[in-house]
Amino acid sequence: MDHAYDLDEKAHIADYKADAIEAENAEHAMTVMQAVRAYPMASFWAFVMSFTIIMESYDVFLIGNFVALPAFVNKYGITDPSNGKLVIATKWQSALQVSGQLGALIGVFLAGPLTSRIGYRYATLTALMLLNVFIFAFYFADSLPVTFVAQLLEGLPWGIFIANAPAYCSEIVPIKLRAPATQMLQMFWAIGSIIVGAVTYRYNGLDTENAYKIPIALQWMFPTPLAILVFCAPESPWWLVRKGKFEAAAHAVERLGRRSVVNSKEAVAMMRRTVELEKTEKQPSLLELFKGTDLYRTLIVCGVYAAQNLTGNLIANQAVYFFTQAGVGTNTAFALGLITSALQMIFVMLSWILTSYFGRRSIYLWGSAVNTILLVALGVAGSVAYSHSSQLAQASLGLIVSVLFTLGPAPASWVIIGETSAIRLRPLTTGIGRATYYIVEIPCIFLASYMLNPTGGNLAGKCGYVWGATGLCCLITAYFFLPEMKGRSYREIDILFNRHVPARKWKETEVDMQADE
């Protein structure tokens, strides 16, 4: 009797593996357009989840623009003794820039355990409802300290959005769509800055509090409609498989793809095979992220996130203020900030083509190298004698650095972040990775504000030397430790990490379709 049971169990495992192999082969065989046609709703729901990032982007750029907004400066500014003009004090300029990030830092630590427990949908819905409440505090703030606290509270749901979105997007789409699905995050970051640029450009001429109150109130456009859509979205089938809810996972797959094309039974079998490969008796915990192979994976995610702040990206976040300190007039600075954001969105869409057909590693490395060279050139432009030409050169290079960053390193980063972590640890890994982003960003914001502020370092374009040096360090580190994951299933990625294949040899290493270790 026991012998017969063992034979049945072996037959069941064989069938299960056969289905998993069929599903993985089907995903590998798809072209990008075939994947879009097979999984139309997956693309739509990735779009919806990515949209949540627009709220952090909107507010980050809003605060960055407020320090250059005349009405805001007139209310909260102090007199610069060197020229008698009003400016926001350096300490408050930096504090306002980091307040949201401090809240988001707390939010990303909440996101991992919360999402692991209740899923991506309900965690995101909770954050959207909280954001609706916290916008009130920001709108009715009447002092810089209250504004600081309001921004900190708004940061809590941002942390959940930014931790969940790349993970959810990478899990609901097939292999060929992982790059464009996760890169939509960068596109919505750019869209958020475009809306802010347009709104502040429209109202920067007002000398009343409406110049900054109306842009704050416009934040209410986003949370409620998004909450309705997220409520209707399917849960990640990978999360459901991790929870042992195989029928629900199959139903989610059917909602994401066309039933006539996608075999939900085989798709779930593929997920089960990968989850079994990572299976352990322990519940996922933050400590696991720093043990064995998972430590390497965690360091990659944390390193890529940290590098976003060390390669000149803060120039983009403070574009308007950078342009004003480079000597450009206020109206022109706001116009240039809007142009920068529009170009960023266009270049992000171009990056979909690049990362769909070229490797993540190569795009990241070449993009980082070009970015480093441009930052040094910006430093040189800021070092020459002050003239109209040097002002123009600094403004132009600042714009180019901000835009090209969204063609190479930035969008490639989101794909790498979504692919690198183990499935069972994904919510925790993306959370700790984004926490690293904020931990690095907060001192960098203080440094960036100090370097640009006339009451601080007053470096203008010479800040390019600083970001060029940190960018070079990130480039060298990525060359030695960042593997190429393009076209790899999550099973293959697990196996390559477990085999300790050197990063530079991933592209040429083959993994047998039958292999489970």
Contacts in CASP RR format, 6 or more apart in sequence:
PFRMAT RR
TARGET T0000
AUTHOR 0000-0000-0000
METHOD contacts of the structure
MODEL  1
MDHAYDLDEKAHIADYKADAIEAENAEHAMTVMQAVRAYPMASFWAFVMS
FTIIMESYDVFLIGNFVALPAFVNKYGITDPSNGKLVIATKWQSALQVSG
QLGALIGVFLAGPLTSRIGYRYATLTALMLLNVFIFAFYFADSLPVTFVA
QLLEGLPWGIFIANAPAYCSEIVPIKLRAPATQMLQMFWAIGSIIVGAVT
YRYNGLDTENAYKIPIALQWMFPTPLAILVFCAPESPWWLVRKGKFEAAA
HAVERLGRRSVVNSKEAVAMMRRTVELEKTEKQPSLLELFKGTDLYRTLI
VCGVYAAQNLTGNLIANQAVYFFTQAGVGTNTAFALGLITSALQMIFVML
SWILTSYFGRRSIYLWGSAVNTILLVALGVAGSVAYSHSSQLAQASLGLI
VSVLFTLGPAPASWVIIGETSAIRLRPLTTGIGRATYYIVEIPCIFLASY
MLNPTGGNLAGKCGYVWGATGLCCLITAYFFLPEMKGRSYREIDILFNRH
VPARKWKETEVDMQADE
16 269 0 8 1.000
16 272 0 8 1.000
16 273 0 8 1.000
17 269 0 8 1.000
17 273 0 8 1.000
19 263 0 8 1.000
19 265 0 8 1.000
19 266 0 8 1.000
19 269 0 8 1.000
19 270 0 8 1.000
20 266 0 8 1.000
20 269 0 8 1.000
20 270 0 8 1.000
20 272 0 8 1.000
20 273 0 8 1.000
21 513 0 8 1.000
21 514 0 8 1.000
22 263 0 8 1.000
22 266 0 8 1.000
23 263 0 8 1.000
23 266 0 8 1.000
23 267 0 8 1.000
23 269 0 8 1.000
23 270 0 8 1.000
24 270 0 8 1.000
24 489 0 8 1.000
24 491 0 8 1.000
24 513 0 8 1.000
25 513 0 8 1.000
26 263 0 8 1.000
26 266 0 8 1.000
27 35 0 8 1.000
27 174 0 8 1.000
27 175 0 8 1.000
27 176 0 8 1.000
27 270 0 8 1.000
27 489 0 8 1.000
28 175 0 8 1.000
28 487 0 8 1.000
28 489 0 8 1.000
30 38 0 8 1.000
30 174 0 8 1.000
30 175 0 8 1.000
30 176 0 8 1.000
31 176 0 8 1.000
32 176 0 8 1.000
32 177 0 8 1.000
32 180 0 8 1.000
32 356 0 8 1.000
34 176 0 8 1.000
35 173 0 8 1.000
35 174 0 8 1.000
35 175 0 8 1.000
35 176 0 8 1.000
35 177 0 8 1.000
36 43 0 8 1.000
36 177 0 8 1.000
37 258 0 8 1.000
37 261 0 8 1.000
38 174 0 8 1.000
38 257 0 8 1.000
38 258 0 8 1.000
38 261 0 8 1.000
38 262 0 8 1.000
39 173 0 8 1.000
39 174 0 8 1.000
39 177 0 8 1.000
39 256 0 8 1.000
39 257 0 8 1.000
39 258 0 8 1.000
39 262 0 8 1.000
40 257 0 8 1.000
40 258 0 8 1.000
41 255 0 8 1.000
41 256 0 8 1.000
41 257 0 8 1.000
42 172 0 8 1.000
42 173 0 8 1.000
42 174 0 8 1.000
42 177 0 8 1.000
42 181 0 8 1.000
42 256 0 8 1.000
42 257 0 8 1.000
43 173 0 8 1.000
43 177 0 8 1.000
43 181 0 8 1.000
45 172 0 8 1.000
45 233 0 8 1.000
45 234 0 8 1.000
45 256 0 8 1.000
46 168 0 8 1.000
46 169 0 8 1.000
46 172 0 8 1.000
46 173 0 8 1.000
46 177 0 8 1.000
46 181 0 8 1.000
46 182 0 8 1.000
46 184 0 8 1.000
47 184 0 8 1.000
48 226 0 8 1.000
48 229 0 8 1.000
48 230 0 8 1.000
48 233 0 8 1.000
49 120 0 8 1.000
49 124 0 8 1.000
49 164 0 8 1.000
49 165 0 8 1.000
49 168 0 8 1.000
49 169 0 8 1.000
49 230 0 8 1.000
49 233 0 8 1.000
50 165 0 8 1.000
50 169 0 8 1.000
50 181 0 8 1.000
50 184 0 8 1.000
50 185 0 8 1.000
50 187 0 8 1.000
50 188 0 8 1.000
51 188 0 8 1.000
51 222 0 8 1.000
51 226 0 8 1.000
52 124 0 8 1.000
52 127 0 8 1.000
52 128 0 8 1.000
52 161 0 8 1.000
52 164 0 8 1.000
52 165 0 8 1.000
52 226 0 8 1.000
52 230 0 8 1.000
53 161 0 8 1.000
53 162 0 8 1.000
53 165 0 8 1.000
53 185 0 8 1.000
53 188 0 8 1.000
53 189 0 8 1.000
54 188 0 8 1.000
54 189 0 8 1.000
54 191 0 8 1.000
54 192 0 8 1.000
54 195 0 8 1.000
54 222 0 8 1.000
55 131 0 8 1.000
55 157 0 8 1.000
55 158 0 8 1.000
55 161 0 8 1.000
55 219 0 8 1.000
55 222 0 8 1.000
55 223 0 8 1.000
56 104 0 8 1.000
56 155 0 8 1.000
56 158 0 8 1.000
56 159 0 8 1.000
56 161 0 8 1.000
56 162 0 8 1.000
56 189 0 8 1.000
57 188 0 8 1.000
57 189 0 8 1.000
57 190 0 8 1.000
57 191 0 8 1.000
57 192 0 8 1.000
57 193 0 8 1.000
57 196 0 8 1.000
58 192 0 8 1.000
58 193 0 8 1.000
58 195 0 8 1.000
58 196 0 8 1.000
58 219 0 8 1.000
58 222 0 8 1.000
59 100 0 8 1.000
59 151 0 8 1.000
59 154 0 8 1.000
59 158 0 8 1.000
59 219 0 8 1.000
60 100 0 8 1.000
60 317 0 8 1.000
61 192 0 8 1.000
61 193 0 8 1.000
61 196 0 8 1.000
61 197 0 8 1.000
61 317 0 8 1.000
61 341 0 8 1.000
62 196 0 8 1.000
62 200 0 8 1.000
62 215 0 8 1.000
62 216 0 8 1.000
63 96 0 8 1.000
63 97 0 8 1.000
63 99 0 8 1.000
63 100 0 8 1.000
63 151 0 8 1.000
64 96 0 8 1.000
64 97 0 8 1.000
64 317 0 8 1.000
64 318 0 8 1.000
64 320 0 8 1.000
64 321 0 8 1.000
65 196 0 8 1.000
65 197 0 8 1.000
65 200 0 8 1.000
65 320 0 8 1.000
65 321 0 8 1.000
65 334 0 8 1.000
66 72 0 8 1.000
66 88 0 8 1.000
66 96 0 8 1.000
66 212 0 8 1.000
67 73 0 8 1.000
67 88 0 8 1.000
67 93 0 8 1.000
67 96 0 8 1.000
67 318 0 8 1.000
67 321 0 8 1.000
68 320 0 8 1.000
68 321 0 8 1.000
68 324 0 8 1.000
68 330 0 8 1.000
68 333 0 8 1.000
68 334 0 8 1.000
69 200 0 8 1.000
69 204 0 8 1.000
69 211 0 8 1.000
69 212 0 8 1.000
70 204 0 8 1.000
70 205 0 8 1.000
70 207 0 8 1.000
70 211 0 8 1.000
70 330 0 8 1.000
71 203 0 8 1.000
71 204 0 8 1.000
71 205 0 8 1.000
71 206 0 8 1.000
71 207 0 8 1.000
71 208 0 8 1.000
71 209 0 8 1.000
71 210 0 8 1.000
71 211 0 8 1.000
71 212 0 8 1.000
72 88 0 8 1.000
72 211 0 8 1.000
72 212 0 8 1.000
73 86 0 8 1.000
73 87 0 8 1.000
73 88 0 8 1.000
74 86 0 8 1.000
74 207 0 8 1.000
75 209 0 8 1.000
76 88 0 8 1.000
76 92 0 8 1.000
76 144 0 8 1.000
77 86 0 8 1.000
77 87 0 8 1.000
77 88 0 8 1.000
77 89 0 8 1.000
78 86 0 8 1.000
78 87 0 8 1.000
78 88 0 8 1.000
78 89 0 8 1.000
79 85 0 8 1.000
79 86 0 8 1.000
80 86 0 8 1.000
80 87 0 8 1.000
80 454 0 8 1.000
80 455 0 8 1.000
82 454 0 8 1.000
82 455 0 8 1.000
83 454 0 8 1.000
87 453 0 8 1.000
87 454 0 8 1.000
87 455 0 8 1.000
88 96 0 8 1.000
89 455 0 8 1.000
90 449 0 8 1.000
90 450 0 8 1.000
90 453 0 8 1.000
90 455 0 8 1.000
90 456 0 8 1.000
92 144 0 8 1.000
93 449 0 8 1.000
93 453 0 8 1.000
94 445 0 8 1.000
94 446 0 8 1.000
94 449 0 8 1.000
94 450 0 8 1.000
95 144 0 8 1.000
95 148 0 8 1.000
96 144 0 8 1.000
96 147 0 8 1.000
96 148 0 8 1.000
96 151 0 8 1.000
97 318 0 8 1.000
97 445 0 8 1.000
97 449 0 8 1.000
98 441 0 8 1.000
98 442 0 8 1.000
98 445 0 8 1.000
98 446 0 8 1.000
99 147 0 8 1.000
99 148 0 8 1.000
99 149 0 8 1.000
99 151 0 8 1.000
99 152 0 8 1.000
100 151 0 8 1.000
100 152 0 8 1.000
100 154 0 8 1.000
100 155 0 8 1.000
100 158 0 8 1.000
101 155 0 8 1.000
101 438 0 8 1.000
101 441 0 8 1.000
101 442 0 8 1.000
101 445 0 8 1.000
102 152 0 8 1.000
102 155 0 8 1.000
102 438 0 8 1.000
102 442 0 8 1.000
103 151 0 8 1.000
103 152 0 8 1.000
103 153 0 8 1.000
103 154 0 8 1.000
103 155 0 8 1.000
103 156 0 8 1.000
103 158 0 8 1.000
103 159 0 8 1.000
104 155 0 8 1.000
104 156 0 8 1.000
104 158 0 8 1.000
104 159 0 8 1.000
104 162 0 8 1.000
104 434 0 8 1.000
104 438 0 8 1.000
105 159 0 8 1.000
105 435 0 8 1.000
105 438 0 8 1.000
105 439 0 8 1.000
105 442 0 8 1.000
106 155 0 8 1.000
106 156 0 8 1.000
106 159 0 8 1.000
107 155 0 8 1.000
107 156 0 8 1.000
107 157 0 8 1.000
107 158 0 8 1.000
107 159 0 8 1.000
107 160 0 8 1.000
107 163 0 8 1.000
108 159 0 8 1.000
108 160 0 8 1.000
108 162 0 8 1.000
108 163 0 8 1.000
108 430 0 8 1.000
108 431 0 8 1.000
108 432 0 8 1.000
108 433 0 8 1.000
108 434 0 8 1.000
108 435 0 8 1.000
108 438 0 8 1.000
109 431 0 8 1.000
109 432 0 8 1.000
109 435 0 8 1.000
110 156 0 8 1.000
110 159 0 8 1.000
110 160 0 8 1.000
111 123 0 8 1.000
111 159 0 8 1.000
111 160 0 8 1.000
111 163 0 8 1.000
111 164 0 8 1.000
111 427 0 8 1.000
111 430 0 8 1.000
111 431 0 8 1.000
112 163 0 8 1.000
112 427 0 8 1.000
112 428 0 8 1.000
112 430 0 8 1.000
112 431 0 8 1.000
113 428 0 8 1.000
114 123 0 8 1.000
114 126 0 8 1.000
114 160 0 8 1.000
115 123 0 8 1.000
115 160 0 8 1.000
115 163 0 8 1.000
115 164 0 8 1.000
115 167 0 8 1.000
115 239 0 8 1.000
115 427 0 8 1.000
116 284 0 8 1.000
116 427 0 8 1.000
116 428 0 8 1.000
119 235 0 8 1.000
119 236 0 8 1.000
119 239 0 8 1.000
120 164 0 8 1.000
120 167 0 8 1.000
120 168 0 8 1.000
120 235 0 8 1.000
120 236 0 8 1.000
120 239 0 8 1.000
120 427 0 8 1.000
121 230 0 8 1.000
121 231 0 8 1.000
121 233 0 8 1.000
121 235 0 8 1.000
123 160 0 8 1.000
123 164 0 8 1.000
124 160 0 8 1.000
124 161 0 8 1.000
124 164 0 8 1.000
124 230 0 8 1.000
125 227 0 8 1.000
125 230 0 8 1.000
125 231 0 8 1.000
126 160 0 8 1.000
127 156 0 8 1.000
127 157 0 8 1.000
127 159 0 8 1.000
127 160 0 8 1.000
127 161 0 8 1.000
128 157 0 8 1.000
128 223 0 8 1.000
128 224 0 8 1.000
128 226 0 8 1.000
128 227 0 8 1.000
128 230 0 8 1.000
129 223 0 8 1.000
129 227 0 8 1.000
130 156 0 8 1.000
130 157 0 8 1.000
131 154 0 8 1.000
131 157 0 8 1.000
131 158 0 8 1.000
131 219 0 8 1.000
131 223 0 8 1.000
132 220 0 8 1.000
132 223 0 8 1.000
132 224 0 8 1.000
134 150 0 8 1.000
134 153 0 8 1.000
134 154 0 8 1.000
134 155 0 8 1.000
134 156 0 8 1.000
134 157 0 8 1.000
135 154 0 8 1.000
135 216 0 8 1.000
135 217 0 8 1.000
135 219 0 8 1.000
135 220 0 8 1.000
135 223 0 8 1.000
137 146 0 8 1.000
137 149 0 8 1.000
137 150 0 8 1.000
137 153 0 8 1.000
137 154 0 8 1.000
138 147 0 8 1.000
138 150 0 8 1.000
138 151 0 8 1.000
138 154 0 8 1.000
138 216 0 8 1.000
138 219 0 8 1.000
139 213 0 8 1.000
139 216 0 8 1.000
139 217 0 8 1.000
141 147 0 8 1.000
141 149 0 8 1.000
141 150 0 8 1.000
159 431 0 8 1.000
159 434 0 8 1.000
162 434 0 8 1.000
163 427 0 8 1.000
163 430 0 8 1.000
163 431 0 8 1.000
163 434 0 8 1.000
164 427 0 8 1.000
164 430 0 8 1.000
165 185 0 8 1.000
166 182 0 8 1.000
166 185 0 8 1.000
166 414 0 8 1.000
166 417 0 8 1.000
166 418 0 8 1.000
166 430 0 8 1.000
167 236 0 8 1.000
167 418 0 8 1.000
167 421 0 8 1.000
167 426 0 8 1.000
167 427 0 8 1.000
167 430 0 8 1.000
168 236 0 8 1.000
169 178 0 8 1.000
169 181 0 8 1.000
169 182 0 8 1.000
169 184 0 8 1.000
169 185 0 8 1.000
169 418 0 8 1.000
170 178 0 8 1.000
170 181 0 8 1.000
170 182 0 8 1.000
170 415 0 8 1.000
170 418 0 8 1.000
170 419 0 8 1.000
171 236 0 8 1.000
171 237 0 8 1.000
171 238 0 8 1.000
171 239 0 8 1.000
171 423 0 8 1.000
171 426 0 8 1.000
172 181 0 8 1.000
172 234 0 8 1.000
172 236 0 8 1.000
172 237 0 8 1.000
172 256 0 8 1.000
173 181 0 8 1.000
173 256 0 8 1.000
175 487 0 8 1.000
175 488 0 8 1.000
175 489 0 8 1.000
176 356 0 8 1.000
176 487 0 8 1.000
178 415 0 8 1.000
178 418 0 8 1.000
178 419 0 8 1.000
179 352 0 8 1.000
179 355 0 8 1.000
179 356 0 8 1.000
179 360 0 8 1.000
179 415 0 8 1.000
179 486 0 8 1.000
180 352 0 8 1.000
180 355 0 8 1.000
180 356 0 8 1.000
182 414 0 8 1.000
182 415 0 8 1.000
182 417 0 8 1.000
182 418 0 8 1.000
183 348 0 8 1.000
183 351 0 8 1.000
183 352 0 8 1.000
183 355 0 8 1.000
183 411 0 8 1.000
183 414 0 8 1.000
183 415 0 8 1.000
185 414 0 8 1.000
186 348 0 8 1.000
186 351 0 8 1.000
186 406 0 8 1.000
186 410 0 8 1.000
186 411 0 8 1.000
186 414 0 8 1.000
187 345 0 8 1.000
187 348 0 8 1.000
187 349 0 8 1.000
189 344 0 8 1.000
190 341 0 8 1.000
190 342 0 8 1.000
190 344 0 8 1.000
190 345 0 8 1.000
190 348 0 8 1.000
190 406 0 8 1.000
191 341 0 8 1.000
191 345 0 8 1.000
192 341 0 8 1.000
193 316 0 8 1.000
193 337 0 8 1.000
193 340 0 8 1.000
193 341 0 8 1.000
193 344 0 8 1.000
194 338 0 8 1.000
194 341 0 8 1.000
194 342 0 8 1.000
194 345 0 8 1.000
195 218 0 8 1.000
196 215 0 8 1.000
196 341 0 8 1.000
197 320 0 8 1.000
197 334 0 8 1.000
197 337 0 8 1.000
197 338 0 8 1.000
197 341 0 8 1.000
198 338 0 8 1.000
199 214 0 8 1.000
199 215 0 8 1.000
199 218 0 8 1.000
200 215 0 8 1.000
200 320 0 8 1.000
200 334 0 8 1.000
201 331 0 8 1.000
201 334 0 8 1.000
201 335 0 8 1.000
201 338 0 8 1.000
203 210 0 8 1.000
203 211 0 8 1.000
203 212 0 8 1.000
203 214 0 8 1.000
203 215 0 8 1.000
204 211 0 8 1.000
204 330 0 8 1.000
204 331 0 8 1.000
204 334 0 8 1.000
205 211 0 8 1.000
234 251 0 8 1.000
234 252 0 8 1.000
234 255 0 8 1.000
234 256 0 8 1.000
235 248 0 8 1.000
235 252 0 8 1.000
236 252 0 8 1.000
237 249 0 8 1.000
237 250 0 8 1.000
237 252 0 8 1.000
237 253 0 8 1.000
237 256 0 8 1.000
237 267 0 8 1.000
237 268 0 8 1.000
237 271 0 8 1.000
238 249 0 8 1.000
238 271 0 8 1.000
238 275 0 8 1.000
238 423 0 8 1.000
238 426 0 8 1.000
240 246 0 8 1.000
240 248 0 8 1.000
240 249 0 8 1.000
240 252 0 8 1.000
241 249 0 8 1.000
241 268 0 8 1.000
241 271 0 8 1.000
241 272 0 8 1.000
241 275 0 8 1.000
242 275 0 8 1.000
242 423 0 8 1.000
242 424 0 8 1.000
246 268 0 8 1.000
246 272 0 8 1.000
249 268 0 8 1.000
249 271 0 8 1.000
250 264 0 8 1.000
250 265 0 8 1.000
250 267 0 8 1.000
250 268 0 8 1.000
251 264 0 8 1.000
253 262 0 8 1.000
253 264 0 8 1.000
253 267 0 8 1.000
253 268 0 8 1.000
254 262 0 8 1.000
254 264 0 8 1.000
256 262 0 8 1.000
270 489 0 8 1.000
270 491 0 8 1.000
273 491 0 8 1.000
273 516 0 8 1.000
274 423 0 8 1.000
274 489 0 8 1.000
274 490 0 8 1.000
274 491 0 8 1.000
274 494 0 8 1.000
275 423 0 8 1.000
275 424 0 8 1.000
277 491 0 8 1.000
277 494 0 8 1.000
277 495 0 8 1.000
277 516 0 8 1.000
277 517 0 8 1.000
278 422 0 8 1.000
278 423 0 8 1.000
278 424 0 8 1.000
278 494 0 8 1.000
279 424 0 8 1.000
280 424 0 8 1.000
282 288 0 8 1.000
284 424 0 8 1.000
284 425 0 8 1.000
284 427 0 8 1.000
284 428 0 8 1.000
285 428 0 8 1.000
286 428 0 8 1.000
286 432 0 8 1.000
288 294 0 8 1.000
288 425 0 8 1.000
288 428 0 8 1.000
289 295 0 8 1.000
289 298 0 8 1.000
289 425 0 8 1.000
289 428 0 8 1.000
289 429 0 8 1.000
289 432 0 8 1.000
290 298 0 8 1.000
293 497 0 8 1.000
293 498 0 8 1.000
293 500 0 8 1.000
294 422 0 8 1.000
294 425 0 8 1.000
294 429 0 8 1.000
296 481 0 8 1.000
296 497 0 8 1.000
297 420 0 8 1.000
297 421 0 8 1.000
297 422 0 8 1.000
297 429 0 8 1.000
297 497 0 8 1.000
298 421 0 8 1.000
298 429 0 8 1.000
298 432 0 8 1.000
298 433 0 8 1.000
299 481 0 8 1.000
300 416 0 8 1.000
300 420 0 8 1.000
300 481 0 8 1.000
300 482 0 8 1.000
300 483 0 8 1.000
301 416 0 8 1.000
301 417 0 8 1.000
301 420 0 8 1.000
301 421 0 8 1.000
301 429 0 8 1.000
301 430 0 8 1.000
301 432 0 8 1.000
301 433 0 8 1.000
301 436 0 8 1.000
302 432 0 8 1.000
302 433 0 8 1.000
302 436 0 8 1.000
303 433 0 8 1.000
303 436 0 8 1.000
303 474 0 8 1.000
303 477 0 8 1.000
304 364 0 8 1.000
304 413 0 8 1.000
304 416 0 8 1.000
304 417 0 8 1.000
304 478 0 8 1.000
304 482 0 8 1.000
305 413 0 8 1.000
305 417 0 8 1.000
305 433 0 8 1.000
305 434 0 8 1.000
305 436 0 8 1.000
305 437 0 8 1.000
305 440 0 8 1.000
306 436 0 8 1.000
306 437 0 8 1.000
306 440 0 8 1.000
306 474 0 8 1.000
307 368 0 8 1.000
307 409 0 8 1.000
307 413 0 8 1.000
307 471 0 8 1.000
307 474 0 8 1.000
307 478 0 8 1.000
308 409 0 8 1.000
308 410 0 8 1.000
308 413 0 8 1.000
308 437 0 8 1.000
309 437 0 8 1.000
309 440 0 8 1.000
309 441 0 8 1.000
309 444 0 8 1.000
310 440 0 8 1.000
310 444 0 8 1.000
310 467 0 8 1.000
310 470 0 8 1.000
310 471 0 8 1.000
310 473 0 8 1.000
310 474 0 8 1.000
311 368 0 8 1.000
311 371 0 8 1.000
311 372 0 8 1.000
311 375 0 8 1.000
311 405 0 8 1.000
311 409 0 8 1.000
311 467 0 8 1.000
311 468 0 8 1.000
311 470 0 8 1.000
311 471 0 8 1.000
311 474 0 8 1.000
312 371 0 8 1.000
312 375 0 8 1.000
312 401 0 8 1.000
312 405 0 8 1.000
312 464 0 8 1.000
312 467 0 8 1.000
312 468 0 8 1.000
312 471 0 8 1.000
313 405 0 8 1.000
313 410 0 8 1.000
314 441 0 8 1.000
314 444 0 8 1.000
314 445 0 8 1.000
314 448 0 8 1.000
314 467 0 8 1.000
315 322 0 8 1.000
315 398 0 8 1.000
315 401 0 8 1.000
315 402 0 8 1.000
315 448 0 8 1.000
315 463 0 8 1.000
315 464 0 8 1.000
315 467 0 8 1.000
316 340 0 8 1.000
316 344 0 8 1.000
316 401 0 8 1.000
316 402 0 8 1.000
316 405 0 8 1.000
316 406 0 8 1.000
318 448 0 8 1.000
318 449 0 8 1.000
318 452 0 8 1.000
319 336 0 8 1.000
319 337 0 8 1.000
319 340 0 8 1.000
319 341 0 8 1.000
319 398 0 8 1.000
319 399 0 8 1.000
319 402 0 8 1.000
320 333 0 8 1.000
320 334 0 8 1.000
320 336 0 8 1.000
320 337 0 8 1.000
321 333 0 8 1.000
321 452 0 8 1.000
322 398 0 8 1.000
322 452 0 8 1.000
322 460 0 8 1.000
322 461 0 8 1.000
323 329 0 8 1.000
323 332 0 8 1.000
323 333 0 8 1.000
323 336 0 8 1.000
323 337 0 8 1.000
323 395 0 8 1.000
324 330 0 8 1.000
324 333 0 8 1.000
325 452 0 8 1.000
325 453 0 8 1.000
325 454 0 8 1.000
325 458 0 8 1.000
325 460 0 8 1.000
326 391 0 8 1.000
326 394 0 8 1.000
326 395 0 8 1.000
326 398 0 8 1.000
326 460 0 8 1.000
326 461 0 8 1.000
327 391 0 8 1.000
327 395 0 8 1.000
327 460 0 8 1.000
328 336 0 8 1.000
328 391 0 8 1.000
328 395 0 8 1.000
336 395 0 8 1.000
336 399 0 8 1.000
337 399 0 8 1.000
339 399 0 8 1.000
340 399 0 8 1.000
340 402 0 8 1.000
340 403 0 8 1.000
343 399 0 8 1.000
343 403 0 8 1.000
344 402 0 8 1.000
344 403 0 8 1.000
344 406 0 8 1.000
345 406 0 8 1.000
347 403 0 8 1.000
347 404 0 8 1.000
347 406 0 8 1.000
347 407 0 8 1.000
348 406 0 8 1.000
348 407 0 8 1.000
348 410 0 8 1.000
348 411 0 8 1.000
350 407 0 8 1.000
351 363 0 8 1.000
351 406 0 8 1.000
351 407 0 8 1.000
351 408 0 8 1.000
351 411 0 8 1.000
351 412 0 8 1.000
352 411 0 8 1.000
354 363 0 8 1.000
354 407 0 8 1.000
354 408 0 8 1.000
355 363 0 8 1.000
355 411 0 8 1.000
355 412 0 8 1.000
355 415 0 8 1.000
355 486 0 8 1.000
358 486 0 8 1.000
359 484 0 8 1.000
359 486 0 8 1.000
360 412 0 8 1.000
360 415 0 8 1.000
360 416 0 8 1.000
360 419 0 8 1.000
360 484 0 8 1.000
360 485 0 8 1.000
360 486 0 8 1.000
361 478 0 8 1.000
361 482 0 8 1.000
361 483 0 8 1.000
361 484 0 8 1.000
361 485 0 8 1.000
361 486 0 8 1.000
361 503 0 8 1.000
361 506 0 8 1.000
361 507 0 8 1.000
362 484 0 8 1.000
363 408 0 8 1.000
363 412 0 8 1.000
364 408 0 8 1.000
364 409 0 8 1.000
364 412 0 8 1.000
364 413 0 8 1.000
364 416 0 8 1.000
364 478 0 8 1.000
364 482 0 8 1.000
365 475 0 8 1.000
365 478 0 8 1.000
365 479 0 8 1.000
365 482 0 8 1.000
366 408 0 8 1.000
367 404 0 8 1.000
367 407 0 8 1.000
367 408 0 8 1.000
367 409 0 8 1.000
368 409 0 8 1.000
368 471 0 8 1.000
368 474 0 8 1.000
368 475 0 8 1.000
368 478 0 8 1.000
369 475 0 8 1.000
370 404 0 8 1.000
371 401 0 8 1.000
371 404 0 8 1.000
371 405 0 8 1.000
371 409 0 8 1.000
371 471 0 8 1.000
372 468 0 8 1.000
372 471 0 8 1.000
372 472 0 8 1.000
372 475 0 8 1.000
374 397 0 8 1.000
374 400 0 8 1.000
374 401 0 8 1.000
374 404 0 8 1.000
375 401 0 8 1.000
375 464 0 8 1.000
375 465 0 8 1.000
375 467 0 8 1.000
375 468 0 8 1.000
375 471 0 8 1.000
376 464 0 8 1.000
376 465 0 8 1.000
376 468 0 8 1.000
377 397 0 8 1.000
378 394 0 8 1.000
378 397 0 8 1.000
378 398 0 8 1.000
378 401 0 8 1.000
378 461 0 8 1.000
378 463 0 8 1.000
378 464 0 8 1.000
379 461 0 8 1.000
379 462 0 8 1.000
379 463 0 8 1.000
379 464 0 8 1.000
379 465 0 8 1.000
381 390 0 8 1.000
381 393 0 8 1.000
381 394 0 8 1.000
381 397 0 8 1.000
381 461 0 8 1.000
382 390 0 8 1.000
382 393 0 8 1.000
382 394 0 8 1.000
382 460 0 8 1.000
382 461 0 8 1.000
382 462 0 8 1.000
383 462 0 8 1.000
384 390 0 8 1.000
394 460 0 8 1.000
394 461 0 8 1.000
397 461 0 8 1.000
398 461 0 8 1.000
416 482 0 8 1.000
416 485 0 8 1.000
417 430 0 8 1.000
417 433 0 8 1.000
418 426 0 8 1.000
418 430 0 8 1.000
419 485 0 8 1.000
419 488 0 8 1.000
419 490 0 8 1.000
419 493 0 8 1.000
420 429 0 8 1.000
420 485 0 8 1.000
420 493 0 8 1.000
421 429 0 8 1.000
421 430 0 8 1.000
422 429 0 8 1.000
422 494 0 8 1.000
423 490 0 8 1.000
423 494 0 8 1.000
447 466 0 8 1.000
448 463 0 8 1.000
450 456 0 8 1.000
450 457 0 8 1.000
451 457 0 8 1.000
451 459 0 8 1.000
451 462 0 8 1.000
451 463 0 8 1.000
451 466 0 8 1.000
452 458 0 8 1.000
452 459 0 8 1.000
452 460 0 8 1.000
452 463 0 8 1.000
479 504 0 8 1.000
480 503 0 8 1.000
480 504 0 8 1.000
481 503 0 8 1.000
482 503 0 8 1.000
483 496 0 8 1.000
483 501 0 8 1.000
483 503 0 8 1.000
483 504 0 8 1.000
483 506 0 8 1.000
484 503 0 8 1.000
484 506 0 8 1.000
484 507 0 8 1.000
485 493 0 8 1.000
485 506 0 8 1.000
488 496 0 8 1.000
488 511 0 8 1.000
491 511 0 8 1.000
491 516 0 8 1.000
492 511 0 8 1.000
495 511 0 8 1.000
495 515 0 8 1.000
495 516 0 8 1.000
495 517 0 8 1.000
496 506 0 8 1.000
496 509 0 8 1.000
496 511 0 8 1.000
498 517 0 8 1.000
501 509 0 8 1.000
END
